[in-house]
Amino acid sequence: MKPTDITKLKHLAQDKISRSANPAVVRNSTVFFKNMQELIKQEDLVKKGTKVSFYEYGRAGSQTTIALENFISELEGAYRTFLTSTGFGSIALAIMSICRPGDEIVVTDAVYAPTRMITSKLLKEFGVKTHFYNPENLKSLKSKINKKTKMLFIENPGSNTFEFQDLSEIIKIAKKNKIITAIDNTWGTPFLIKPLKLGFDMSISSGTKYLSGHSDVMLGTLAVNKKVYEKVKFYNKLLGYRASPDDAYLVLRGLRTLDIRLKRHEENTKRIISFLKQENKIKEILYPYKKGTENYSNWKKYYSGSTGLFSVLIYSKNKNSVFKFINSLKFFGIGQSWGGFESLVLYQSHIIQRVYKKYIKPNHHLVRFHIGLEDPKDLIEDLRKAIKKIR
Ligand SMILES: Cc1ncc(COP(=O)(O)O)c(C=O)c1O
């Protein structure tokens, strides 16, 4: 019988050697071998890409990081998974493995700021041209593709403005043009959507967020199919990427409860949205909740659930009063991450740099919330009081 993902989250990464429910934390640099022949044999296996239970040197990882690599591969339906020390590291590894001078890359206009910097600043220095396309218009994507286009990088949904794209259509366009595809899937996690099964070549998650879920670790995962595996492996080695075994262990521990946490994040968020919908200062809620919209139908088509990250557009001629609203919230921390157990809030208007300027109209303020695992009654009461500050 094939277990479901819920069961897999509980059973994957049991430690066969110690017979323990969880893998051991193995911190290593040196790995010992019985003799030279054994070392060379292990090097050969790794070179060939054979799945191994230990590496010949700690930079490539230890039993703990291998346990997490295999866990993510199983969840994503991936050929292999690479671990890096941050989600951003995985984004950089994906892009730098593929793009070469003279190539072009097409990127969703909604990507979060650091990805935008990598593509438009770092790649530019390496002679790679970036085109941003409007995630709400597939014609815009098609118009950016030419013979030099090597890669398509999307963030779905955009983690500030929450556009959900028609992913199968995107894959069709990419395949027709022989373009390598990568998705930043941090919002959806491989529990709610499996991008590689839809045809993406690479799927990235910041393990810092929902996978670990406790705001105490930074880590990135890059799951790949067979087609791009060798390329990524090569650059991963040359660039020296690695995740620490302690961090990998914390992500493995978080993964055991991913399903339960996501469900609660979603339930709490829906309750908060029902409240915010009735507030007249809130002009728009950027979350897939409105039936009949394209965002909702694309979310429904590809995701088996939702999470706790969304934005609102607040109308006010007084920006200071929006800051007062944010600052007076008691149960929402002001902080940049998300995906942990705690609720967070951020003013985001000033960081949105887009080619397709649609969202930030005059006197509209983009505020992003992460709804945590607190009692939603407390969160709603908190919001009810604070929202009065908006003038
Ligand atoms: C959508 C998205 N992708 C990737 C990352 C990068 O993750 P990390 O903070 O682990 O580098 C972030 C971080 O905020 C994010 O919001």
The ligand as an ORCA input file, in Angstrom:
! r2SCAN-3c Opt
* xyz 0 1
  C       9.077     33.688     -1.484
  C      10.404     33.536     -0.821
  N      11.302     32.741     -1.391
  C      12.521     32.568     -0.854
  C      12.885     33.215      0.289
  C      14.288     33.058      0.792
  O      14.366     32.270      1.901
  P      15.500     32.448      3.008
  O      15.048     33.568      3.874
  O      15.548     31.127      3.649
  O      16.760     32.785      2.296
  C      11.985     34.069      0.925
  C      12.376     34.768      2.168
  O      11.768     35.653      2.640
  C      10.702     34.234      0.355
  O       9.806     35.060      0.897
*
